[in-house]
Each structure stands twice: as structure tokens, then as C-alpha cells.
């Protein structure tokens, strides 16, 4: 797969480390132009069965 931007740039994660480890999903998001540092994961929820 080859991705190229003509007028913009990829938003590389802002981290203190020189080497940034990304999951495959994060890499796909980065290549799709999503700023992964701006994304906030949903909080973990505990559900109970109600019937």
C-alpha cells in the first residue's frame, strides 16, 4: 500500500520517546489522516444483566 499527501502532512504522535510503537490499528488511523493523540478512548464500563 502506498499513501501520499499532496497538500497536507501526516500528524505524527507527539511523544517524548524517539521511537513510537503503534498498533496496526493506530497505523491505519495515522495513514488515514487521523490525529491519534487527539483521540480519547471510551472509559471501561461494567455492565450487569437487567431483565
N, CA, C and O atoms as a DFTB+ gen file, in Angstrom:
204 C
 N C O
     1  1       0.853      -1.172       0.000
     2  2       0.000       0.000       0.000
     3  2       0.899       1.235       0.000
     4  3       1.900       1.294       0.714
     5  1       0.530       2.191      -0.793
     6  2       1.283       3.434      -0.871
     7  2       0.333       4.591      -0.621
     8  3      -0.711       4.700      -1.264
     9  1       0.702       5.456       0.319
    10  2      -0.102       6.639       0.623
    11  2       0.784       7.855       0.448
    12  3       1.942       7.855       0.867
    13  1       0.246       8.881      -0.165
    14  2       0.989      10.123      -0.340
    15  2       0.036      11.287      -0.160
    16  3      -1.135      11.215      -0.531
    17  1       0.546      12.344       0.406
    18  2      -0.237      13.558       0.586
    19  2       0.329      14.623      -0.337
    20  3       1.544      14.736      -0.493
    21  1      -0.549      15.400      -0.946
    22  2      -0.068      16.433      -1.857
    23  2      -0.040      17.805      -1.207
    24  3       0.819      18.621      -1.542
    25  1      -0.957      18.084      -0.286
    26  2      -1.028      19.421       0.287
    27  2      -1.019      19.450       1.815
    28  3      -1.071      20.528       2.405
    29  1      -0.955      18.309       2.454
    30  2      -1.027      18.258       3.912
    31  2       0.101      17.370       4.404
    32  3       1.001      17.030       3.635
    33  1       0.066      16.991       5.671
    34  2       1.074      16.095       6.216
    35  2       0.406      15.170       7.223
    36  3      -0.654      15.470       7.773
    37  1       1.066      14.029       7.446
    38  2       0.575      13.107       8.454
    39  2       0.826      13.711       9.824
    40  3       1.866      14.332      10.045
    41  1      -0.102      13.540      10.740
    42  2       0.054      14.058      12.101
    43  2       0.729      12.989      12.955
    44  3       0.066      12.112      13.510
    45  1       2.054      13.073      13.053
    46  2       2.810      12.081      13.819
    47  2       2.544      12.292      15.304
    48  3       2.466      13.435      15.754
    49  1       2.401      11.205      16.083
    50  2       2.117      11.322      17.524
    51  2       3.183      12.134      18.244
    52  3       4.376      11.982      17.981
    53  1       2.749      12.991      19.148
    54  2       3.663      13.818      19.934
    55  2       4.040      13.052      21.206
    56  3       3.260      12.977      22.155
    57  1       5.219      12.500      21.205
    58  2       5.688      11.717      22.338
    59  2       7.106      12.133      22.687
    60  3       7.834      12.648      21.838
    61  1       7.496      11.914      23.925
    62  2       8.854      12.246      24.361
    63  2       9.873      11.236      23.836
    64  3      11.045      11.567      23.655
    65  1       9.421       9.998      23.591
    66  2      10.340       8.962      23.123
    67  2      10.707       9.209      21.657
    68  3       9.917       9.756      20.887
    69  1      11.922       8.793      21.292
    70  2      12.360       8.911      19.904
    71  2      11.634       7.913      19.018
    72  3      11.235       8.238      17.899
    73  1      11.463       6.695      19.523
    74  2      10.773       5.645      18.775
    75  2       9.364       5.507      19.333
    76  3       9.177       5.376      20.542
    77  1       8.385       5.536      18.456
    78  2       6.991       5.434      18.861
    79  2       6.457       4.085      18.403
    80  3       6.519       3.768      17.215
    81  1       5.936       3.288      19.327
    82  2       5.342       1.998      18.991
    83  2       3.853       2.206      18.728
    84  3       3.140       2.762      19.563
    85  1       3.392       1.758      17.568
    86  2       1.995       1.890      17.189
    87  2       1.389       0.516      16.979
    88  3       2.064      -0.410      16.529
    89  1       0.123       0.391      17.305
    90  2      -0.584      -0.831      16.957
    91  2      -0.929      -0.754      15.470
    92  3      -0.833       0.310      14.859
    93  1      -1.327      -1.879      14.898
    94  2      -1.726      -1.885      13.488
    95  2      -2.902      -0.941      13.266
    96  3      -2.970      -0.251      12.249
    97  1      -3.819      -0.915      14.216
    98  2      -4.984      -0.038      14.103
    99  2      -4.565       1.438      14.134
   100  3      -5.069       2.244      13.351
   101  1      -3.651       1.786      15.030
   102  2      -3.164       3.162      15.110
   103  2      -2.444       3.570      13.824
   104  3      -2.571       4.711      13.381
   105  1      -1.698       2.657      13.229
   106  2      -1.016       2.945      11.976
   107  2      -2.029       3.216      10.864
   108  3      -1.855       4.147      10.079
   109  1      -3.088       2.404      10.795
   110  2      -4.141       2.642       9.793
   111  2      -4.783       4.006      10.002
   112  3      -5.035       4.728       9.038
   113  1      -5.055       4.370      11.275
   114  2      -5.644       5.679      11.567
   115  2      -4.700       6.793      11.113
   116  3      -5.132       7.763      10.492
   117  1      -3.410       6.649      11.426
   118  2      -2.419       7.658      11.052
   119  2      -2.375       7.827       9.533
   120  3      -2.343       8.951       9.032
   121  1      -2.372       6.715       8.806
   122  2      -2.333       6.776       7.344
   123  2      -3.628       7.316       6.755
   124  3      -3.638       7.820       5.632
   125  1      -4.718       7.214       7.505
   126  2      -5.996       7.788       7.064
   127  2      -6.124       9.261       7.436
   128  3      -7.142       9.893       7.153
   129  1      -5.079       9.808       8.078
   130  2      -5.072      11.234       8.396
   131  2      -5.673      11.580       9.747
   132  3      -5.958      12.748      10.012
   133  1      -5.870      10.587      10.607
   134  2      -6.454      10.830      11.928
   135  2      -5.341      11.141      12.924
   136  3      -4.329      10.440      12.965
   137  1      -5.522      12.182      13.722
   138  2      -4.571      12.543      14.769
   139  2      -4.833      11.625      15.965
   140  3      -5.799      11.826      16.701
   141  1      -3.979      10.624      16.158
   142  2      -4.244       9.634      17.205
   143  2      -4.036      10.193      18.600
   144  3      -4.547       9.628      19.567
   145  1      -3.295      11.295      18.731
   146  2      -3.146      11.918      20.049
   147  2      -4.415      12.647      20.469
   148  3      -4.639      12.856      21.662
   149  1      -5.242      13.033      19.515
   150  2      -6.476      13.750      19.829
   151  2      -7.613      12.789      20.165
   152  3      -8.648      13.204      20.686
   153  1      -7.421      11.522      19.872
   154  2      -8.470      10.530      20.129
   155  2      -8.461      10.136      21.601
   156  3      -7.401       9.918      22.189
   157  1      -9.629      10.048      22.178
   158  2      -9.772       9.665      23.576
   159  2     -10.578       8.365      23.622
   160  3     -11.697       8.316      23.112
   161  1     -10.018       7.314      24.228
   162  2     -10.766       6.057      24.283
   163  2     -11.969       6.160      25.219
   164  3     -11.978       6.954      26.160
   165  1     -12.971       5.348      24.941
   166  2     -14.127       5.285      25.825
   167  2     -13.709       4.694      27.164
   168  3     -12.851       3.812      27.207
   169  1     -14.302       5.165      28.257
   170  2     -13.993       4.555      29.550
   171  2     -14.506       3.117      29.594
   172  3     -15.497       2.778      28.949
   173  1     -13.819       2.288      30.359
   174  2     -14.239       0.888      30.506
   175  2     -15.490       0.859      31.358
   176  3     -15.529       1.440      32.443
   177  1     -16.494       0.192      30.872
   178  2     -17.783       0.095      31.597
   179  2     -18.014      -1.342      32.057
   180  3     -17.634      -2.295      31.377
   181  1     -18.630      -1.475      33.197
   182  2     -19.037      -2.782      33.709
   183  2     -20.562      -2.845      33.629
   184  3     -21.264      -2.014      34.206
   185  1     -21.053      -3.837      32.910
   186  2     -22.496      -3.961      32.721
   187  2     -23.026      -5.159      33.510
   188  3     -22.343      -6.167      33.692
   189  1     -24.248      -5.011      33.961
   190  2     -24.931      -6.105      34.624
   191  2     -26.168      -6.439      33.821
   192  3     -26.757      -5.575      33.172
   193  1     -26.553      -7.698      33.872
   194  2     -27.754      -8.138      33.172
   195  2     -28.987      -7.629      33.931
   196  3     -29.127      -7.848      35.134
   197  1     -29.851      -6.965      33.219
   198  2     -31.081      -6.465      33.815
   199  2     -32.230      -7.059      33.007
   200  3     -32.299      -6.873      31.792
   201  1     -33.117      -7.763      33.671
   202  2     -34.184      -8.408      32.896
   203  2     -35.423      -8.382      33.584
   204  3     -36.424      -8.881      33.072
